Amino acid sequence: MDLPIHRGNWTLTGDFHVALRLQFWHEFWFKQYQPATPALKLIQAHRDSEELTMTAAATRPPSRSPGTMNGYRFGTLKGVYTPNLLTILGVIMYLRFGWVLGNVGLIPTLLIVTLSTAITFITALSISALATNMKVGGGGAYYIISRSLGVEAGAAVGLPLFLAYALGVSFYIVGFAESVVTLVPAIPPKLVGVVTLLALTLMALKSADLALKTQFLILMLVALSLISFFAGQPVDTRPDAPVAAISAKEPFWAVFAVFFPAVTGILAGLAMSGDLKEPARSLPLGTLGAVLTSYVIYMAIPLFLGQMVTDDRLLRTHPLIMREVARWGDLIMLGIWGATLSSAMGSLLGAPRMLQALARDEVAPRLLGRGYGRGRDPRLATLATFLIALSGILLGDLNLIAPILTMFFLTTYALLNLSAAAEGLIASPAWRPAFKVHWGVSLLGTVSCLAVMLMINAGASIIAVLVVAGVYTLMQYRRLQARWGDLRYGITAWLAATMIYRLARKQPDARTWKPNILVLSGTPTSRWHLIALADAISHGQDLLTVATVLPESSTTPERLDRVSSTIENHLERKGIPALVKVQTAPNTLTGIQRLVDTYGFGPLVPNTILLGETEKTEHFTAYANLIMGLYRTRRNLIIVCEGDEPPALDQTLCIDVWWGRERNNAGFMLALAYLLQTSPEWERARLTLKTIVQEEEEYDEATQRLQAFIENSRLKAEVEVLRQAEGDVFDTIRVSSQTASLIFMGLREPTPEETPEAYSEYYRSLLDRTEDFPPTAMVLAAEAIKFQQIFR
């Protein structure tokens, strides 16, 4: 052991000066815990840069040509187990355990290791289930997420993850260069970094196989360093003044947040998915094997270290305490350097393959998706990664973005768990993994990852989530056309089924009522004003179905599909969200009745039918029978008379609601008028409640009653009370509403004993008396809803 030397308030060994130069420019996080402690900043620096190693080599996605799927065909040991294990057993293992053990003690340290590894283990289980349920192509985590949750979700994670990979190369090389410069001060650190990056890039360009073979050498160095540590001896813990002056210990969760990234890194093997001989076999075996191996090592280190060093103050202040314990201390330094370079190489292999996968799915420029040589190496993508890493090395200080980049890895973990949870939850026939995991376990992994993100750095978590959401929105705007199916339809169908079952157990009331409109428009162009009115009432927030009836005798299945597609395309061009239903029947009115009787699913049936008027006298009886049938089946009805001139939406719009004695009709009309006012087209419309009184003494009372109603209902409306003039009441309405853009009037309820012929006479007279009205909506409230309670 070297003699201690004093630097300020710290007692350090001579060789610790070498370790101190291994900062990975990550002091940003650790300032939360030990802001004035250079040695502990060193520990945090290694912790943050280790998290950037938790993915190592994302490979390309499925190729468009048969020859691009061959890859290198690595086995479990070379392609998965070794990259994963080296990424986990990194510099954090060498520089972190003493600080953790010194702060919380042995039992809490073992608990921290167990909890941290449990989250990684759950993610490994989810990866195993996903990998054994699909033919995993290149792209690693991006491939699985994009094929499960859609190309937008895959791109939202893949693009930031590529950047994290590429800048991760900078972190590791800068740390390695700083340590070299400590031994040879005359060499500029940036020169060492650039030369190291160039050498690693040339190796990656030469062959991924060659690069991965070097990992066995590094794994041997790590194994030798661990042998040296466990063959070590107790450390002299004589107290001295600087050690006695150490600050208070950190709490459990603060230490957990600092340690957690040490157990991450299982994306390294997943990233090589496109170059594995048997991904479905290698990914579960290699990933779970690496997690379990690292857990055994991580549990053994504090048990042994606690026996060799009994002074917790020394554990907290000496990042290289493992080197002091080891029998051959220089092997610890070789292990640190090997872990640094292997992490850099892993990121240098992973970033280009991630970018290649993104390019082949047209998320990134397609030129970057080209592969070269036997293994289809992404040389152009490697050069792009080299330029980004070179920029990071030349800039030097990457403190501000380091925490955010780290969050992208944990976001990937969360989405991988979410993919497996969603697959298991919806339980589609296509979900048949050879490695089965209960969806609840994967969902627990998702929640745990999100909790750890907030625990480590809430600010960086929020920024990372916003970046992911921004990329997702951009991909939606680009409307990428995926060549594969994903889970989104299944998730939506499962949620819909769950909600329908819940709706079936409840009854609507006035407070929760919303219109579910079935509009009978024929061909969209023939009665477009019906669709426009229905859309203005629903405006994408309520269910709307556009339906048409075709002759039963002359309609083929092909014509049904063609007409349905035509209507859907027309509605999409007009920007109207609606379902489309095409019904066959001997005639239109019979078809409407069939739709009302059969259309819908469980509690989701149309509660409001919107029709155009019929002016053919030979149809009046059948039309009246339809109205009476709709009323008996509790369907609200809106009959729209187009009027001589449709309302011009570029002028000031006026909605007149004629308030009569049918109080439920009045509440229904007012609800429809209010919904119209909430649409973009009618939001500035002037709403007026109008009523007619017979006697002068009724005028003041009616005015006060309506004004009080408007005030209590919080409506933006006016009140107008009119006295009945000479002649018919419809003459008064005609004069008062001659400038209205839309009139709402109530229909009389059919009585139980009334015949269709009798009600058709009422309908005939109504059409005659409103013949020259502006556009008019005649409504009949039939649901068992007290509509006026909506406005209380």
C-alpha positions in Angstrom: 0.0 0.0 0.0 1.3 3.4 -0.9 1.9 5.9 1.9 -1.0 8.4 2.3 -0.5 11.9 1.1 -2.6 14.9 2.0 -4.4 17.2 -0.5 -6.4 19.9 1.2 -8.9 18.2 3.6 -8.5 14.8 2.0 -6.2 11.8 2.7 -5.4 10.1 -0.6 -3.0 7.5 -1.7 -0.6 8.3 -4.5 -2.3 6.0 -6.9 -5.7 7.6 -6.2 -4.4 10.6 -8.1 -4.6 8.4 -11.2 -8.2 7.4 -10.4 -9.2 11.0 -9.8 -8.4 11.8 -13.5 -11.0 9.2 -14.5 -13.9 11.6 -14.2 -16.3 11.1 -17.0 -17.6 14.7 -17.0 -20.6 13.6 -14.9 -20.3 15.8 -11.8 -23.7 17.3 -12.5 -25.7 14.6 -10.7 -23.5 14.1 -7.8 -23.4 17.7 -6.8 -26.8 16.9 -5.3 -25.2 14.6 -2.8 -21.6 15.8 -2.1 -21.2 19.2 -3.8 -17.9 20.1 -2.2 -16.1 16.7 -2.4 -13.8 16.1 -5.4 -13.3 12.5 -4.6 -17.0 11.8 -4.3 -17.5 13.7 -7.5 -15.3 11.2 -9.1 -17.5 8.4 -7.9 -20.6 10.1 -9.4 -18.7 10.8 -12.6 -18.2 7.0 -13.1 -21.8 6.3 -12.1 -23.3 8.5 -14.8 -21.0 7.4 -17.5 -21.5 3.8 -16.6 -25.2 4.3 -17.3 -24.4 5.3 -20.8 -22.8 1.9 -21.3 -26.0 -0.1 -20.6 -26.6 -0.5 -24.3 -23.7 -1.6 -26.5 -24.5 -2.6 -30.1 -27.8 -2.1 -31.8 -28.0 -3.9 -35.1 -29.8 -3.2 -38.3 -33.5 -4.0 -38.9 -34.9 -6.6 -41.3 -33.5 -6.0 -44.7 -35.4 -5.5 -47.9 -33.3 -8.1 -49.6 -32.6 -11.7 -48.6 -28.9 -11.2 -48.3 -29.0 -8.6 -45.6 -30.2 -10.9 -42.9 -27.1 -13.1 -42.6 -25.1 -10.8 -40.3 -22.3 -12.4 -38.3 -24.4 -15.1 -36.6 -22.9 -14.7 -33.2 -23.6 -17.2 -30.5 -24.9 -16.6 -26.9 -21.5 -16.1 -25.3 -19.9 -13.7 -27.8 -23.1 -11.8 -28.9 -25.1 -11.5 -25.7 -23.6 -12.7 -22.4 -20.1 -11.1 -22.7 -21.3 -7.7 -23.9 -23.9 -7.6 -21.2 -21.7 -8.7 -18.4 -18.9 -6.3 -19.3 -21.3 -3.4 -19.5 -22.7 -4.2 -16.1 -19.3 -4.9 -14.5 -17.9 -1.5 -15.3 -16.1 1.3 -13.5 -18.9 1.7 -11.1 -18.2 -1.7 -9.6 -14.6 -0.6 -8.9 -15.3 3.0 -7.6 -18.8 2.8 -6.1 -19.1 0.0 -3.6 -16.9 1.5 -0.9 -19.0 4.7 -0.9 -22.3 2.8 -0.8 -21.1 0.5 2.0 -19.7 3.4 4.0 -22.9 5.4 3.8 -25.6 2.8 4.6 -23.9 -0.3 6.0 -23.8 -3.9 4.9 -27.5 -5.0 5.1 -28.9 -1.9 3.3 -26.2 -2.2 0.7 -27.3 -5.8 0.0 -30.9 -4.5 -0.2 -29.9 -1.8 -2.7 -28.1 -4.3 -4.9 -31.1 -6.7 -4.7 -33.7 -4.0 -5.5 -31.6 -2.5 -8.3 -31.0 -5.9 -9.8 -34.6 -6.9 -9.5 -35.6 -4.0 -11.8 -33.0 -5.1 -14.4 -34.0 -8.7 -14.0 -37.7 -7.9 -14.7 -36.6 -6.0 -17.8 -34.6 -9.0 -18.8 -37.6 -11.2 -18.4 -39.7 -8.9 -20.6 -36.9 -8.9 -23.2 -36.8 -12.7 -23.1 -40.6 -12.9 -23.6 -40.6 -10.5 -26.5 -37.5 -12.1 -28.1 -39.1 -15.5 -28.1 -42.4 -14.3 -29.6 -41.0 -12.7 -32.7 -38.3 -13.0 -35.2 -36.0 -10.3 -33.9 -34.3 -8.3 -36.6 -31.5 -5.7 -36.3 -32.0 -2.6 -34.2 -32.2 -4.2 -30.7 -34.5 -2.2 -28.5 -35.7 0.0 -31.3 -36.7 -3.0 -33.4 -38.8 -4.6 -30.6 -40.5 -1.3 -29.5 -41.3 -0.3 -33.1 -42.7 -3.7 -33.9 -44.7 -3.7 -30.6 -45.9 -0.1 -30.0 -45.5 1.2 -33.6 -42.8 2.9 -35.7 -43.6 6.3 -34.0 -42.8 5.0 -30.5 -39.8 3.1 -31.8 -38.4 6.2 -33.4 -39.2 8.4 -30.4 -36.9 6.1 -28.4 -34.5 5.1 -31.1 -33.3 8.6 -32.2 -32.5 9.8 -28.7 -31.0 6.4 -27.9 -28.7 6.6 -30.9 -27.5 10.0 -29.7 -26.9 8.6 -26.2 -24.9 5.8 -27.7 -22.8 8.1 -29.8 -22.1 10.6 -27.1 -21.5 7.7 -24.7 -18.4 6.9 -26.8 -17.2 10.4 -26.0 -17.7 10.0 -22.2 -15.7 6.8 -22.0 -12.9 7.9 -24.2 -12.5 11.2 -22.4 -12.3 9.3 -19.1 -9.7 6.9 -20.5 -7.7 9.8 -22.0 -7.6 11.7 -18.7 -6.2 8.6 -16.9 -3.5 8.2 -19.6 -2.6 11.9 -19.3 -2.2 11.5 -15.6 0.6 9.0 -16.2 2.1 11.0 -19.1 1.3 14.6 -18.5 3.1 15.9 -21.6 0.4 14.4 -23.9 -2.7 16.6 -24.6 -5.8 14.8 -23.3 -7.8 15.7 -26.5 -5.0 14.2 -28.6 -5.2 10.9 -26.7 -9.0 11.0 -27.0 -9.0 11.6 -30.8 -6.4 8.9 -31.4 -8.2 6.4 -29.2 -11.5 7.1 -31.0 -9.8 6.8 -34.4 -8.3 3.4 -33.4 -11.6 2.1 -32.1 -13.5 3.3 -35.1 -11.1 1.6 -37.5 -11.6 -1.6 -35.6 -15.4 -1.3 -35.7 -15.2 -0.5 -39.5 -12.9 -3.5 -40.0 -15.2 -6.0 -38.4 -17.6 -6.3 -35.5 -16.4 -9.8 -35.0 -12.8 -8.5 -34.4 -14.1 -5.9 -32.0 -16.2 -8.4 -30.0 -13.2 -10.8 -29.8 -11.3 -8.1 -27.8 -14.1 -8.3 -25.2 -12.8 -11.8 -24.1 -9.4 -10.2 -23.3 -11.2 -7.4 -21.3 -13.3 -10.0 -19.6 -10.2 -11.8 -18.6 -8.7 -8.6 -17.1 -11.9 -8.0 -15.2 -11.8 -11.6 -13.9 -8.2 -11.2 -12.8 -8.9 -8.0 -11.1 -11.8 -9.6 -9.1 -9.5 -12.6 -8.2 -6.9 -10.0 -7.0 -9.6 -8.3 -4.9 -11.0 -11.4 -3.3 -7.4 -12.6 -2.5 -6.7 -9.3 -0.8 -6.0 -8.3 2.8 -7.4 -6.0 5.4 -6.6 -2.3 5.1 -5.1 -0.3 7.9 -7.9 2.0 9.2 -6.0 4.1 11.7 -8.0 7.4 12.1 -6.5 10.7 11.0 -7.8 14.2 11.2 -9.1 14.6 7.6 -11.0 11.3 7.8 -12.6 12.3 11.1 -13.9 15.5 9.6 -16.0 13.7 6.9 -19.5 15.0 6.5 -22.7 13.1 7.5 -23.8 10.0 5.7 -26.2 10.0 2.8 -29.7 8.5 3.3 -30.8 5.2 1.8 -32.7 6.4 -1.3 -30.0 8.9 -2.2 -27.5 6.1 -2.2 -29.9 3.9 -4.2 -30.2 6.6 -6.8 -26.5 6.9 -7.1 -25.9 3.1 -7.3 -28.8 2.0 -9.6 -27.1 2.6 -13.0 -24.4 0.1 -11.9 -26.7 -2.8 -12.6 -28.0 -1.6 -16.0 -26.5 -2.6 -19.3 -28.6 -5.5 -20.6 -29.3 -3.6 -23.8 -25.8 -4.4 -25.0 -26.7 -8.0 -26.0 -30.1 -7.0 -27.3 -28.4 -4.5 -29.6 -26.7 -7.3 -31.4 -30.0 -8.9 -32.3 -29.5 -8.7 -36.0 -26.1 -10.5 -35.8 -27.2 -13.4 -33.6 -27.5 -16.9 -35.0 -30.5 -17.8 -32.8 -31.9 -14.6 -31.2 -34.8 -16.3 -29.6 -32.4 -18.6 -27.7 -29.4 -16.4 -27.2 -31.2 -13.3 -25.9 -33.0 -14.9 -22.9 -30.0 -17.1 -22.0 -27.3 -14.4 -22.4 -29.3 -11.6 -20.8 -30.6 -13.5 -17.8 -27.2 -15.2 -17.4 -25.4 -11.9 -17.3 -27.8 -10.4 -14.8 -27.6 -13.4 -12.4 -23.8 -13.5 -12.7 -23.4 -9.8 -11.9 -25.8 -10.2 -9.0 -23.7 -12.9 -7.4 -20.5 -10.7 -7.9 -22.3 -7.6 -6.6 -23.5 -9.4 -3.5 -20.1 -10.9 -2.8 -18.1 -7.6 -3.1 -19.7 -5.7 -0.1 -19.6 -8.9 2.0 -15.9 -9.2 1.5 -15.1 -5.5 1.5 -16.9 -5.0 4.8 -14.6 -7.6 6.4 -11.5 -6.0 4.9 -12.3 -2.4 5.7 -14.1 -1.7 9.0 -13.9 2.1 9.0 -16.9 3.4 7.1 -15.2 6.8 6.9 -12.5 5.4 4.8 -15.0 3.6 2.6 -16.8 6.8 1.9 -13.7 8.8 1.1 -11.5 6.4 -0.9 -12.9 5.6 -4.3 -10.1 3.2 -5.0 -10.5 1.3 -1.8 -10.9 -2.0 -3.8 -7.3 -1.4 -5.1 -6.1 -1.0 -1.6 -7.7 -4.2 -0.6 -6.5 -6.2 -3.7 -3.4 -8.3 -3.5 -2.2 -7.0 -6.9 -3.6 -3.4 -7.0 -2.5 -2.7 -10.6 -4.9 -5.3 -11.9 -7.8 -3.1 -10.5 -6.5 -0.2 -12.7 -6.3 -2.5 -15.7 -9.9 -3.6 -15.0 -11.0 0.0 -14.9 -9.3 0.8 -18.2 -10.6 -2.3 -19.8 -14.1 -1.5 -18.7 -13.8 2.0 -20.0 -12.6 0.9 -23.5 -15.1 -2.0 -23.7 -17.9 0.4 -23.0 -16.6 2.8 -25.7 -16.4 0.0 -28.2 -19.8 -1.3 -27.3 -21.3 2.1 -27.9 -19.4 2.5 -31.1 -20.8 -0.8 -32.3 -24.3 -0.1 -31.0 -24.9 3.4 -32.2 -24.3 2.7 -36.0 -26.5 -0.3 -35.9 -29.2 1.6 -34.2 -28.9 4.3 -36.9 -28.8 1.7 -39.6 -32.1 0.2 -38.3 -33.7 3.7 -38.2 -32.6 4.4 -41.8 -34.0 1.2 -43.1 -37.3 2.0 -41.6 -37.0 5.5 -43.2 -36.9 7.3 -39.9 -33.4 8.5 -40.8 -32.0 9.1 -44.3 -32.0 5.8 -46.2 -28.4 6.2 -47.3 -27.3 5.5 -43.7 -29.0 2.1 -43.8 -26.5 0.6 -46.3 -24.5 -2.5 -45.2 -21.1 -3.6 -46.4 -19.2 -6.8 -46.3 -20.2 -10.3 -45.0 -21.7 -8.9 -41.9 -23.5 -6.0 -43.6 -21.5 -3.6 -41.4 -23.1 -0.1 -41.2 -20.0 1.8 -42.3 -21.7 5.0 -43.2 -23.6 5.0 -39.9 -20.3 4.3 -38.1 -18.8 7.4 -39.7 -21.8 9.5 -38.6 -21.3 8.1 -35.1 -17.6 8.9 -35.3 -18.3 12.5 -36.1 -20.7 12.9 -33.2 -18.3 11.3 -30.8 -15.5 13.4 -32.1 -17.5 16.5 -31.4 -18.1 15.4 -27.9 -14.4 14.8 -27.3 -13.5 18.2 -28.7 -16.1 20.0 -26.7 -15.0 18.2 -23.6 -17.6 19.2 -21.0 -20.9 17.3 -21.5 -22.2 17.7 -17.9 -25.5 19.3 -18.8 -26.7 16.7 -21.2 -25.3 13.6 -19.4 -28.3 13.1 -17.1 -30.8 13.6 -19.9 -29.0 11.0 -22.1 -29.0 8.6 -19.2 -32.8 8.9 -18.9 -33.2 7.7 -22.5 -31.8 4.3 -21.5 -34.3 4.0 -18.6 -37.1 5.2 -20.9 -36.1 2.3 -23.2 -36.3 -0.1 -20.3 -39.7 1.2 -19.4 -41.1 0.8 -22.9 -39.6 -2.7 -23.3 -41.5 -3.7 -20.1 -44.6 -1.9 -21.3 -44.5 -3.8 -24.6 -44.4 -7.1 -22.9 -47.1 -6.1 -20.4 -49.4 -4.9 -23.2 -48.8 -8.1 -25.2 -49.7 -10.2 -22.2 -52.6 -8.0 -21.1 -54.5 -8.1 -24.5 -53.6 -11.8 -24.9 -54.0 -11.8 -28.7 -53.5 -15.2 -30.5 -50.2 -13.9 -31.9 -48.8 -13.6 -28.3 -47.2 -17.1 -27.9 -43.8 -16.5 -26.4 -41.7 -19.6 -25.6 -40.5 -17.7 -22.5 -43.6 -16.8 -20.6 -43.8 -13.9 -18.2 -47.0 -12.7 -16.5 -48.0 -9.2 -17.7 -48.2 -7.9 -14.2 -44.5 -8.5 -13.7 -43.6 -6.5 -16.8 -46.0 -3.8 -15.8 -44.2 -3.6 -12.4 -41.0 -3.2 -14.3 -42.4 -0.2 -16.2 -43.6 1.5 -13.0 -40.2 0.8 -11.3 -38.2 2.3 -14.2 -40.3 5.4 -14.2 -40.0 5.7 -10.4 -36.2 5.3 -10.6 -36.0 8.0 -13.3 -37.7 10.5 -11.0 -35.7 9.4 -8.1 -32.3 9.9 -9.8 -33.1 13.2 -11.5 -36.6 14.5 -11.8 -35.6 17.4 -14.0 -33.7 15.3 -16.5 -36.6 12.8 -16.5 -39.1 15.4 -17.5 -36.8 16.8 -20.3 -36.2 13.3 -21.6 -39.9 12.6 -21.7 -40.6 15.8 -23.5 -37.9 15.0 -26.1 -39.4 11.5 -26.6 -42.9 13.0 -26.9 -41.6 15.6 -29.4 -40.0 13.0 -31.6 -43.2 10.9 -31.4 -45.3 13.9 -32.5 -42.9 14.6 -35.4 -43.1 10.9 -36.6 -46.9 11.1 -36.5 -46.8 14.3 -38.6 -44.6 12.5 -41.1 -47.2 9.6 -41.3 -44.6 6.9 -41.8 -46.1 3.8 -43.4 -44.9 0.7 -41.4 -44.6 -2.6 -43.2 -45.6 -4.5 -40.1 -48.5 -4.7 -37.7 -48.2 -3.5 -34.1 -50.0 -3.6 -30.8 -51.8 -0.3 -31.0 -55.0 -1.7 -32.6 -55.0 -4.5 -30.0 -54.5 -2.1 -27.1 -57.3 0.1 -28.4 -59.6 -2.8 -28.8 -58.8 -4.1 -25.3 -59.4 -0.7 -23.8 -62.7 -0.3 -25.8 -63.9 -3.7 -24.6 -63.0 -2.9 -21.0 -64.8 0.4 -21.2 -67.9 -1.1 -22.9 -68.3 -3.6 -20.1 -68.1 -0.8 -17.6 -70.6 1.3 -19.5 -73.0 -1.6 -19.6 -73.2 -1.5 -15.8 -74.1 2.1 -15.7 -77.1 4.2 -16.9 -76.6 7.7 -18.5 -78.0 10.7 -16.7 -78.4 14.4 -17.5 -75.0 15.2 -16.0 -73.1 12.7 -18.2 -75.3 12.7 -21.3 -73.6 13.2 -24.7 -75.1 12.7 -28.2 -74.2 9.5 -30.1 -75.5 10.6 -33.6 -76.5 8.4 -36.5 -76.9 10.7 -39.5 -78.7 9.4 -42.6 -77.2 11.4 -45.4 -77.4 9.1 -48.4 -74.3 9.8 -50.5 -72.3 12.5 -48.7 -72.6 15.0 -51.6 -76.3 14.8 -51.9 -77.2 16.0 -48.3 -73.9 17.4 -47.0 -75.7 19.9 -44.8 -76.8 17.0 -42.6 -73.2 15.7 -42.1 -72.0 19.3 -41.5 -74.6 19.9 -38.8 -74.0 16.5 -37.1 -70.2 17.2 -37.1 -70.8 20.7 -35.7 -72.7 19.2 -32.8 -70.2 16.4 -32.2 -67.0 18.0 -33.5 -64.9 15.0 -32.8 -65.7 14.8 -29.1 -68.8 12.6 -29.4 -69.6 9.5 -31.5 -70.8 10.2 -35.0 -71.9 7.6 -37.7 -72.6 8.6 -41.3 -74.9 6.0 -42.8 -76.5 5.3 -46.1 -79.0 2.8 -47.4 -78.5 0.9 -50.7 -81.1 -1.2 -52.6 -81.0 -4.7 -51.4 -81.7 -6.3 -54.8 -78.8 -4.7 -56.7 -76.0 -4.5 -54.1 -73.1 -6.8 -54.1 -70.4 -7.1 -51.3 -67.9 -5.4 -53.6 -70.2 -2.5 -54.0 -70.8 -2.2 -50.3 -67.0 -2.1 -49.7 -66.6 0.5 -52.5 -69.3 2.8 -51.3 -68.1 2.5 -47.7 -64.5 3.4 -48.8 -65.8 6.3 -50.9 -67.6 7.8 -48.0 -64.7 7.3 -45.6 -62.3 9.0 -48.0 -64.6 11.9 -48.6 -65.0 12.4 -44.8 -61.3 12.2 -44.3 -60.7 14.9 -47.0 -63.2 17.1 -45.3 -61.5 16.5 -41.9 -64.6 15.0 -40.3 -64.0 12.1 -37.8 -66.9 9.7 -38.2 -67.7 6.0 -38.5 -69.4 4.8 -41.7 -72.2 2.3 -42.0 -73.7 1.1 -45.3 -77.1 -0.8 -44.9 -79.0 -2.7 -47.5 -82.8 -2.7 -47.6 -85.8 -2.8 -49.9 -86.3 0.9 -49.4 -84.7 3.8 -47.5 -87.2 4.0 -44.6 -87.0 0.3 -44.0 -83.2 0.5 -44.1 -83.3 3.3 -41.5 -85.4 1.2 -39.2 -83.0 -1.7 -39.6 -80.1 0.5 -38.7 -81.8 1.8 -35.6 -82.7 -1.7 -34.6 -79.4 -3.4 -35.2 -76.6 -0.8 -35.3 -74.4 -0.4 -32.2 -72.6 -2.5 -29.7 -73.7 -3.1 -26.2 -74.5 0.3 -24.5 -72.8 2.1 -27.5 -75.9 2.6 -29.7 -77.0 5.8 -31.4 -79.2 7.8 -29.0 -79.9 10.6 -31.6 -81.0 10.1 -35.2 -80.5 12.9 -37.6 -82.6 12.8 -40.8 -83.6 15.1 -43.7 -87.2 15.8 -44.3 -89.3 14.0 -46.9 -91.6 16.0 -49.1 -93.1 13.1 -51.1 -96.6 12.7 -49.9 -96.7 9.0 -50.7 -94.0 8.5 -48.1 -95.6 10.5 -45.3 -97.3 7.6 -43.6 -94.2 5.4 -43.7 -92.1 8.4 -42.5 -94.6 9.1 -39.6 -94.4 5.4 -38.7 -90.6 5.7 -38.6 -90.8 8.7 -36.3 -93.2 6.9 -34.0 -90.9 3.8 -34.0 -87.9 5.9 -33.1 -89.8 7.5 -30.2 -90.9 4.1 -28.9 -87.3 2.8 -28.9 -86.1 5.9 -27.0 -84.1 7.5 -29.8 -84.0 11.2 -30.0 -84.8 12.6 -33.4 -83.6 15.6 -35.4 -85.3 16.3 -38.7 -83.5 19.0 -40.7 -85.3 21.1 -43.2 -82.6 22.8 -45.3 -84.5 26.0 -46.1 -84.1 28.1 -49.2 -80.6 29.3 -48.4 -78.1 27.4 -46.1 -76.4 29.6 -43.5 -73.3 31.4 -44.7 -70.6 30.6 -42.1 -68.6 33.8 -43.0 -71.4 36.0 -41.7 -72.7 36.5 -38.1 -74.6 33.4 -37.2 -77.8 33.4 -35.2 -79.4 30.4 -33.5 -83.1 30.7 -32.5 -84.4 28.2 -30.0 -88.2 28.3 -29.7 -89.1 27.5 -26.2 -92.6 25.9 -26.1 -94.6 23.8 -23.7 -92.7 20.6 -24.4 -90.2 21.1 -21.6 -88.1 18.0 -22.4 -87.9 19.1 -26.0 -86.8 22.5 -24.8 -83.9 21.1 -22.8 -82.8 18.9 -25.7 -82.9 21.8 -28.1 -80.9 23.9 -25.8 -78.3 21.2 -25.3 -77.9 20.9 -29.1 -77.6 24.6 -29.5 -75.0 24.8 -26.8 -73.0 22.0 -28.4 -73.2 23.9 -31.7 -71.7 27.0 -30.0 -68.7 24.9 -28.8 -67.8 24.0 -32.4 -65.3 26.2 -34.4 -67.8 27.0 -37.1 -70.5 28.2 -34.7 -68.5 29.5 -31.7 -69.4 33.1 -32.3 -73.1 32.4 -33.1 -75.7 34.5 -31.2 -78.1 32.2 -29.3 -81.6 33.5 -28.6 -84.2 31.8 -26.5 -87.7 32.8 -27.9 -91.1 32.1 -26.6 -94.7 33.3 -27.4 -97.3 34.4 -24.9 -100.9 34.9 -25.5 -101.7 37.7 -23.0 -99.9 40.9 -22.1 -99.8 40.1 -18.4 -97.8 36.9 -19.2 -95.0 38.9 -20.9 -93.1 40.1 -17.8 -93.4 36.8 -16.0 -92.1 34.8 -19.0 -89.2 37.3 -19.6 -88.1 37.1 -15.9 -88.4 33.3 -15.9 -86.3 32.8 -19.0 -83.7 35.4 -17.9 -83.3 33.7 -14.6 -82.9 30.4 -16.3 -80.2 31.8 -18.6 -78.4 33.3 -15.6 -78.5 30.1 -13.5 -77.5 27.9 -16.4 -74.4 30.0 -17.2 -75.3 30.2 -20.9 -74.3 33.0 -23.3 -77.7 33.6 -24.6 -80.4 36.3 -25.1 -84.1 36.2 -24.3 -86.9 37.4 -26.5 -90.6 37.1 -25.5 -93.2 37.8 -28.2 -96.9 38.3 -28.0 -99.1 36.2 -30.3 -100.1 38.4 -33.2 -103.1 37.9 -35.4 -103.1 34.7 -37.4 -101.1 31.5 -36.9 -98.3 31.1 -34.4 -96.0 30.1 -37.2 -96.5 33.5 -38.8 -95.0 35.0 -35.6 -92.1 32.6 -35.8 -91.5 33.3 -39.5 -91.3 37.1 -38.9 -89.1 36.9 -35.8 -86.6 34.3 -37.2 -86.5 35.4 -40.8 -82.7 36.3 -40.4 -81.8 33.3 -38.3 -79.1 30.9 -39.5 -80.7 27.9 -37.8 -84.1 27.5 -36.0 -84.7 24.8 -33.4 -88.3 23.8 -32.9 -89.9 20.9 -31.1 -92.0 18.1 -32.6 -95.1 16.9 -30.9 -94.8 13.5 -29.1 -97.0 10.8 -30.7 -99.6 9.4 -28.4 -99.8 5.7 -27.6 -103.1 5.3 -29.4 -102.2 7.5 -32.4 -102.0 5.8 -35.8 -99.3 6.5 -38.4 -101.9 8.0 -40.7 -103.0 10.5 -38.0 -99.4 11.5 -37.2 -98.6 11.8 -40.9 -101.3 14.5 -41.1 -99.5 16.4 -38.3 -96.3 16.1 -40.1 -97.9 17.3 -43.4 -99.3 20.4 -41.8 -96.0 21.1 -40.1 -94.1 21.1 -43.4 -96.8 23.3 -45.0 -96.6 25.9 -42.2 -92.8 26.0 -42.2 -92.3 25.9 -45.9 -90.4 29.2 -46.3 -88.6 29.1 -43.0 -84.8 29.4 -42.8 -82.9 26.2 -42.1 -84.9 24.4 -39.4 -84.1 21.5 -37.0 -87.3 19.9 -35.7 -86.4 17.8 -32.6 -88.1 15.2 -30.5 -86.6 14.2 -27.2 -87.3 10.5 -26.5 -84.6 9.3 -24.1 -85.3 8.8 -20.5 -83.2 11.9 -19.7 -84.4 15.1 -18.0 -82.5 17.3 -20.4 -83.3 20.6 -18.5 -81.3 19.2 -15.6 -78.2 19.6 -17.8 -78.4 23.4 -17.2 -78.9 23.3 -13.5 
